[in-house]
Amino acid sequence: MPETEMDRVALRILKYLIQNPGKKDTLTGICEWWLLHERFDHIVDMVNEALEDLVSRGLIIEKRLPKSEKIYQVNAARKVELSRVFHLNLN
């Protein structure tokens, strides 16, 4: 089991190369295309989960426009509550 960040990166590189045995790249290419893409996918998954949680709690509203991705906005009915929690002026 990886113990350091370097160990985790090394395992990600090996995993990628095992799954894509014909691939080869430079240091820059590995950083930009292999690792950042993997991290981006992970971040997208985390953001999606966070949005689903906020929608389920009624703190934000999810809308879908025709032929569009979902869009999100603060739930105006909860602005007073949110402004107190986060010490924000949401007028």
N, C-alpha and C positions, 0 to 999 in steps of 0.2 A: 504494500500500500504506500502511495507517495507521501513523503513527509514534508517536502518543501515545495514552494512554487515552481522552482526549477524542475523538480521531479515530475510535477503535474504537467508542465509544458512538454517535457521529454516524452511522457506517456502519450500526450495528445498528438505529438508529431509521429511517434511510432504507430499509433492507432490509425492515423490518416494514411500513412504509407502502406500499412498492411491492407487497409480497405481499398486503396488505390495503388496497386503495385507498379503501374506504369508511370506514375507521377514523379517528377523531379523539378526542383526549383532552386532559386537563390535564397539567401537569407531574407532579403527584402520581400521576395515573392511569398515565402513561407509566412512571414509576419503579416503581410497585407492580405493575402488571399486565403490561406489555410486557417490561421489562428484567429484573425479578426472576424472572418466570416463565421467561424464556429462560435465565437464569443457573441457576435451580433445575434445569431439565432437564439442563443441562450437568453440574451437580454430581451429580445422580442417576446419569448415565452413568459419571462417574468413580468414584463409590462402588461401582457395580455391577462395574466392571472390577477394582477393588481387591479386592472380596470374592471374585470368581472367581479371582484370582491367589492369595489367601490359602488358599482351599479347595484349589486345585490343588497348592499346596505343603504341604498337610496341617497348616497352622497353625491353621485354624479348621474347624469342621464345619458343613455345611449340612444342614438337615432341612426337610422339608415336612410339615406337619400336614394332616389332611384339611380341605378347603375353606379353606385358609389360604395366605398368602404363605410364602415360604421364611423360615426363622429361622436365625440363625447364633450359634455359641458357640465358645469356645476349645476346642481339642482337648486334653482332659485328659492324653492320652499325651505331649503335647509341653510340658506346663506347666513342667517343670524347665528345659528348653532355653529357653523363652520368658522365664522369670524371670531367667535368667542374661543373656540378650541385653538385656533392658530394665531390669534391676536392680529387679525388682518382686517383691513377696511375693504369689504367686497361690494361697495355701492356701485 
